[in-house]
Amino acid sequence: MTDGMSNHQNTAAAWGRLTAWLKAHAPLSYASLLPPAPERAIEAADAQLRRHAGFGLPAELAELWRLCGGVEHQYIEANEEEGEVGSGAFLPGGILLGPTEALGPRLPEVGRRDVWGAPVVPWLTRDEAGPESGHYVGAAGVGSWSLPDDLGFGSPSYPSIAGYLDAVHRTLTEGPADAMGPDVPGLVWGCLVWDDPEAPLLDDALEHWRPLH
């Protein structure tokens, strides 16, 4: 019980530090945060996982959803034509998935085995249309996953969601800019957006994007 409470406190503290930074420096990203997910949605996600995948919802993901149920991109007039900037994609791993969206790629198809084969749940993605890739969380920590024809897992890169969020906050406030990979943090139109200066995905918005470091 003590360890669980500590994990919950760590998740809440890490999320609080990050969102306080967003509120001060990236107001449109902050405005993208949805209210906490309803408890019934979290309980339903846990029940579905237990029924169809044989394990329960990671406690720290449930705790994060009790703080924020996902994101909703805000309207940006300058971004209207190209739609390059998603205000809710303020994490290097992409957007925070809510309970329904997270379970979409995770639950096995009816009549088929669980191709994941591990007690993990996707919680971040940069592929909003799919999602077919992103970051997972499980007992061993946070790592990357991809789901094209067969599932690919990366080894955990962070010990927990709290560890991941703290790494994001340190990168924003202390650097180095590439502490979490080639994508570095920058600000554009009131949003925090991560991009690779050497091979940017931003096009029209790139001239307005300002790296933090």
WOWO-V664796 format. One record per run of one state. SS is the DSSP state (H for helix, E for strand, - for the rest). FROM is the first residue (numbers start at 1). LEN is the number of residues. If there is no record, write none. Layout:
ss & from & len
SS & FROM & LEN
SS & FROM & LEN
//
This chain:
ss & from & len
- & 1 & 1
H & 2 & 24
- & 26 & 1
H & 27 & 5
- & 32 & 1
E & 33 & 1
- & 34 & 5
H & 39 & 14
- & 53 & 6
H & 59 & 7
- & 66 & 5
E & 71 & 1
- & 72 & 5
H & 77 & 3
- & 80 & 11
E & 91 & 1
- & 92 & 2
E & 94 & 3
- & 97 & 2
H & 99 & 8
- & 107 & 13
E & 120 & 6
- & 126 & 7
E & 133 & 6
- & 139 & 2
E & 141 & 7
- & 148 & 3
E & 151 & 3
- & 154 & 4
E & 158 & 1
- & 159 & 2
H & 161 & 13
- & 174 & 10
E & 184 & 5
- & 189 & 2
E & 191 & 5
- & 196 & 10
H & 206 & 3
- & 209 & 1
E & 210 & 2
- & 212 & 2
//
